[in-house]
Amino acid sequence: MWWRRAGWFVLIWAASVTLLGMIAYLIRLMIL
């Protein structure tokens, strides 16, 4: 069941990228 593990990895990666993007956006709003 390697595809299930790969699916979890993609899901966690997408969530972390989205979270980092939101944090960067908030920091940019605070600076401006």
PQR file with spaces between the fields and no chain letter, atoms N, CA, C, O and H, PARSE charges and radii, in Angstrom:
ATOM       1  N    MET     1       0.840   -1.214    0.000 -0.4000 1.5000
ATOM       2  CA   MET     1       0.000    0.000    0.000 -0.0000 2.0000
ATOM       3  C    MET     1       0.872    1.261    0.000  0.5500 1.7000
ATOM       4  O    MET     1       0.716    2.136    0.851 -0.5500 1.4000
ATOM       5  N    TRP     2       1.786    1.337   -0.961 -0.4000 1.5000
ATOM       6  CA   TRP     2       2.669    2.515   -1.010 -0.0000 2.0000
ATOM       7  C    TRP     2       1.907    3.750   -1.464  0.5500 1.7000
ATOM       8  O    TRP     2       2.275    4.871   -1.116 -0.5500 1.4000
ATOM       9  H    TRP     2       1.913    0.626   -1.652  0.4000 1.0000
ATOM      10  N    TRP     3       0.837    3.549   -2.248 -0.4000 1.5000
ATOM      11  CA   TRP     3       0.100    4.709   -2.766 -0.0000 2.0000
ATOM      12  C    TRP     3      -0.615    5.457   -1.646  0.5500 1.7000
ATOM      13  O    TRP     3      -0.786    6.675   -1.708 -0.5500 1.4000
ATOM      14  H    TRP     3       0.538    2.638   -2.531  0.4000 1.0000
ATOM      15  N    ARG     4      -1.032    4.707   -0.613 -0.4000 1.5000
ATOM      16  CA   ARG     4      -1.709    5.372    0.512 -0.0000 2.0000
ATOM      17  C    ARG     4      -0.714    6.241    1.276  0.5500 1.7000
ATOM      18  O    ARG     4      -1.039    7.349    1.704 -0.5500 1.4000
ATOM      19  H    ARG     4      -0.893    3.718   -0.562  0.4000 1.0000
ATOM      20  N    ARG     5       0.512    5.719    1.440 -0.4000 1.5000
ATOM      21  CA   ARG     5       1.554    6.493    2.128 -0.0000 2.0000
ATOM      22  C    ARG     5       1.920    7.727    1.303  0.5500 1.7000
ATOM      23  O    ARG     5       2.130    8.810    1.850 -0.5500 1.4000
ATOM      24  H    ARG     5       0.776    4.820    1.092  0.4000 1.0000
ATOM      25  N    ALA     6       1.993    7.555   -0.012 -0.4000 1.5000
ATOM      26  CA   ALA     6       2.303    8.681   -0.905 -0.0000 2.0000
ATOM      27  C    ALA     6       1.177    9.711   -0.845  0.5500 1.7000
ATOM      28  O    ALA     6       1.428   10.916   -0.886 -0.5500 1.4000
ATOM      29  H    ALA     6       1.822    6.676   -0.457  0.4000 1.0000
ATOM      30  N    GLY     7      -0.062    9.234   -0.748 -0.4000 1.5000
ATOM      31  CA   GLY     7      -1.201   10.157   -0.653 -0.0000 2.0000
ATOM      32  C    GLY     7      -1.125   10.994    0.616  0.5500 1.7000
ATOM      33  O    GLY     7      -1.369   12.200    0.593 -0.5500 1.4000
ATOM      34  H    GLY     7      -0.266    8.256   -0.716  0.4000 1.0000
ATOM      35  N    TRP     8      -0.785   10.341    1.724 -0.4000 1.5000
ATOM      36  CA   TRP     8      -0.642   11.075    2.980 -0.0000 2.0000
ATOM      37  C    TRP     8       0.479   12.105    2.878  0.5500 1.7000
ATOM      38  O    TRP     8       0.352   13.220    3.383 -0.5500 1.4000
ATOM      39  H    TRP     8      -0.587    9.361    1.743  0.4000 1.0000
ATOM      40  N    PHE     9       1.591   11.723    2.216 -0.4000 1.5000
ATOM      41  CA   PHE     9       2.726   12.631    2.071 -0.0000 2.0000
ATOM      42  C    PHE     9       2.328   13.855    1.266  0.5500 1.7000
ATOM      43  O    PHE     9       2.671   14.981    1.627 -0.5500 1.4000
ATOM      44  H    PHE     9       1.695   10.817    1.806  0.4000 1.0000
ATOM      45  N    VAL    10       1.600   13.635    0.168 -0.4000 1.5000
ATOM      46  CA   VAL    10       1.151   14.755   -0.674 -0.0000 2.0000
ATOM      47  C    VAL    10       0.193   15.653    0.109  0.5500 1.7000
ATOM      48  O    VAL    10       0.262   16.878    0.013 -0.5500 1.4000
ATOM      49  H    VAL    10       1.321   12.720   -0.125  0.4000 1.0000
ATOM      50  N    LEU    11      -0.701   15.034    0.884 -0.4000 1.5000
ATOM      51  CA   LEU    11      -1.675   15.806    1.656 -0.0000 2.0000
ATOM      52  C    LEU    11      -0.969   16.692    2.681  0.5500 1.7000
ATOM      53  O    LEU    11      -1.282   17.876    2.800 -0.5500 1.4000
ATOM      54  H    LEU    11      -0.757   14.039    0.962  0.4000 1.0000
ATOM      55  N    ILE    12      -0.015   16.117    3.423 -0.4000 1.5000
ATOM      56  CA   ILE    12       0.718   16.880    4.434 -0.0000 2.0000
ATOM      57  C    ILE    12       1.558   17.973    3.772  0.5500 1.7000
ATOM      58  O    ILE    12       1.665   19.080    4.298 -0.5500 1.4000
ATOM      59  H    ILE    12       0.239   15.155    3.326  0.4000 1.0000
ATOM      60  N    TRP    13       2.160   17.657    2.603 -0.4000 1.5000
ATOM      61  CA   TRP    13       2.987   18.635    1.893 -0.0000 2.0000
ATOM      62  C    TRP    13       2.133   19.811    1.438  0.5500 1.7000
ATOM      63  O    TRP    13       2.536   20.965    1.587 -0.5500 1.4000
ATOM      64  H    TRP    13       2.073   16.757    2.175  0.4000 1.0000
ATOM      65  N    ALA    14       0.953   19.526    0.884 -0.4000 1.5000
ATOM      66  CA   ALA    14       0.062   20.585    0.408 -0.0000 2.0000
ATOM      67  C    ALA    14      -0.395   21.454    1.583  0.5500 1.7000
ATOM      68  O    ALA    14      -0.462   22.677    1.458 -0.5500 1.4000
ATOM      69  H    ALA    14       0.626   18.589    0.763  0.4000 1.0000
ATOM      70  N    ALA    15      -0.708   20.829    2.720 -0.4000 1.5000
ATOM      71  CA   ALA    15      -1.160   21.583    3.888 -0.0000 2.0000
ATOM      72  C    ALA    15      -0.048   22.486    4.415  0.5500 1.7000
ATOM      73  O    ALA    15      -0.306   23.633    4.782 -0.5500 1.4000
ATOM      74  H    ALA    15      -0.653   19.836    2.821  0.4000 1.0000
ATOM      75  N    SER    16       1.187   21.981    4.456 -0.4000 1.5000
ATOM      76  CA   SER    16       2.302   22.784    4.964 -0.0000 2.0000
ATOM      77  C    SER    16       2.604   23.940    4.020  0.5500 1.7000
ATOM      78  O    SER    16       2.901   25.047    4.471 -0.5500 1.4000
ATOM      79  H    SER    16       1.396   21.050    4.158  0.4000 1.0000
ATOM      80  N    VAL    17       2.532   23.692    2.703 -0.4000 1.5000
ATOM      81  CA   VAL    17       2.787   24.762    1.732 -0.0000 2.0000
ATOM      82  C    VAL    17       1.718   25.842    1.855  0.5500 1.7000
ATOM      83  O    VAL    17       2.030   27.032    1.809 -0.5500 1.4000
ATOM      84  H    VAL    17       2.291   22.794    2.337  0.4000 1.0000
ATOM      85  N    THR    18       0.451   25.433    2.011 -0.4000 1.5000
ATOM      86  CA   THR    18      -0.640   26.399    2.167 -0.0000 2.0000
ATOM      87  C    THR    18      -0.446   27.216    3.440  0.5500 1.7000
ATOM      88  O    THR    18      -0.649   28.430    3.442 -0.5500 1.4000
ATOM      89  H    THR    18       0.197   24.467    2.049  0.4000 1.0000
ATOM      90  N    LEU    19      -0.050   26.540    4.529 -0.4000 1.5000
ATOM      91  CA   LEU    19       0.165   27.226    5.800 -0.0000 2.0000
ATOM      92  C    LEU    19       1.300   28.236    5.684  0.5500 1.7000
ATOM      93  O    LEU    19       1.185   29.360    6.172 -0.5500 1.4000
ATOM      94  H    LEU    19       0.115   25.554    4.527  0.4000 1.0000
ATOM      95  N    LEU    20       2.405   27.835    5.034 -0.4000 1.5000
ATOM      96  CA   LEU    20       3.536   28.751    4.859 -0.0000 2.0000
ATOM      97  C    LEU    20       3.125   29.941    4.010  0.5500 1.7000
ATOM      98  O    LEU    20       3.535   31.068    4.286 -0.5500 1.4000
ATOM      99  H    LEU    20       2.499   26.921    4.638  0.4000 1.0000
ATOM     100  N    GLY    21       2.318   29.706    2.978 -0.4000 1.5000
ATOM     101  CA   GLY    21       1.856   30.794    2.118 -0.0000 2.0000
ATOM     102  C    GLY    21       0.999   31.781    2.899  0.5500 1.7000
ATOM     103  O    GLY    21       1.140   32.992    2.733 -0.5500 1.4000
ATOM     104  H    GLY    21       1.985   28.790    2.754  0.4000 1.0000
ATOM     105  N    MET    22       0.111   31.270    3.752 -0.4000 1.5000
ATOM     106  CA   MET    22      -0.738   32.147    4.557 -0.0000 2.0000
ATOM     107  C    MET    22       0.095   32.956    5.539  0.5500 1.7000
ATOM     108  O    MET    22      -0.157   34.145    5.729 -0.5500 1.4000
ATOM     109  H    MET    22      -0.004   30.286    3.887  0.4000 1.0000
ATOM     110  N    ILE    23       1.086   32.327    6.167 -0.4000 1.5000
ATOM     111  CA   ILE    23       1.943   33.027    7.125 -0.0000 2.0000
ATOM     112  C    ILE    23       2.736   34.123    6.420  0.5500 1.7000
ATOM     113  O    ILE    23       2.858   35.234    6.937 -0.5500 1.4000
ATOM     114  H    ILE    23       1.291   31.360    6.014  0.4000 1.0000
ATOM     115  N    ALA    24       3.280   33.811    5.230 -0.4000 1.5000
ATOM     116  CA   ALA    24       4.039   34.805    4.474 -0.0000 2.0000
ATOM     117  C    ALA    24       3.127   35.964    4.085  0.5500 1.7000
ATOM     118  O    ALA    24       3.549   37.119    4.123 -0.5500 1.4000
ATOM     119  H    ALA    24       3.181   32.909    4.810  0.4000 1.0000
ATOM     120  N    TYR    25       1.882   35.670    3.712 -0.4000 1.5000
ATOM     121  CA   TYR    25       0.933   36.715    3.327 -0.0000 2.0000
ATOM     122  C    TYR    25       0.615   37.610    4.522  0.5500 1.7000
ATOM     123  O    TYR    25       0.549   38.831    4.381 -0.5500 1.4000
ATOM     124  H    TYR    25       1.539   34.731    3.681  0.4000 1.0000
ATOM     125  N    LEU    26       0.418   37.010    5.699 -0.4000 1.5000
ATOM     126  CA   LEU    26       0.120   37.796    6.896 -0.0000 2.0000
ATOM     127  C    LEU    26       1.304   38.675    7.271  0.5500 1.7000
ATOM     128  O    LEU    26       1.119   39.831    7.651 -0.5500 1.4000
ATOM     129  H    LEU    26       0.471   36.018    5.814  0.4000 1.0000
ATOM     130  N    ILE    27       2.527   38.138    7.167 -0.4000 1.5000
ATOM     131  CA   ILE    27       3.719   38.926    7.490 -0.0000 2.0000
ATOM     132  C    ILE    27       3.833   40.107    6.528  0.5500 1.7000
ATOM     133  O    ILE    27       4.186   41.213    6.935 -0.5500 1.4000
ATOM     134  H    ILE    27       2.677   37.199    6.858  0.4000 1.0000
ATOM     135  N    ARG    28       3.530   39.863    5.240 -0.4000 1.5000
ATOM     136  CA   ARG    28       3.595   40.951    4.267 -0.0000 2.0000
ATOM     137  C    ARG    28       2.560   42.020    4.602  0.5500 1.7000
ATOM     138  O    ARG    28       2.834   43.211    4.456 -0.5500 1.4000
ATOM     139  H    ARG    28       3.243   38.964    4.909  0.4000 1.0000
ATOM     140  N    LEU    29       1.377   41.608    5.049 -0.4000 1.5000
ATOM     141  CA   LEU    29       0.344   42.575    5.414 -0.0000 2.0000
ATOM     142  C    LEU    29       0.793   43.399    6.620  0.5500 1.7000
ATOM     143  O    LEU    29       0.537   44.602    6.677 -0.5500 1.4000
ATOM     144  H    LEU    29       1.155   40.640    5.167  0.4000 1.0000
ATOM     145  N    MET    30       1.461   42.761    7.583 -0.4000 1.5000
ATOM     146  CA   MET    30       1.917   43.479    8.770 -0.0000 2.0000
ATOM     147  C    MET    30       3.004   44.485    8.411  0.5500 1.7000
ATOM     148  O    MET    30       3.033   45.590    8.953 -0.5500 1.4000
ATOM     149  H    MET    30       1.669   41.784    7.536  0.4000 1.0000
ATOM     150  N    ILE    31       3.904   44.103    7.492 -0.4000 1.5000
ATOM     151  CA   ILE    31       5.000   44.999    7.122 -0.0000 2.0000
ATOM     152  C    ILE    31       4.465   46.219    6.375  0.5500 1.7000
ATOM     153  O    ILE    31       4.886   47.345    6.641 -0.5500 1.4000
ATOM     154  H    ILE    31       3.880   43.205    7.052  0.4000 1.0000
ATOM     155  N    LEU    32       3.528   45.995    5.433 -0.4000 1.5000
ATOM     156  CA   LEU    32       3.011   47.115    4.641 -0.0000 2.0000
ATOM     157  C    LEU    32       2.090   47.997    5.463  0.5500 1.7000
ATOM     158  O    LEU    32       1.566   48.987    4.953 -0.5500 1.4000
ATOM     159  H    LEU    32       3.186   45.080    5.217  0.4000 1.0000
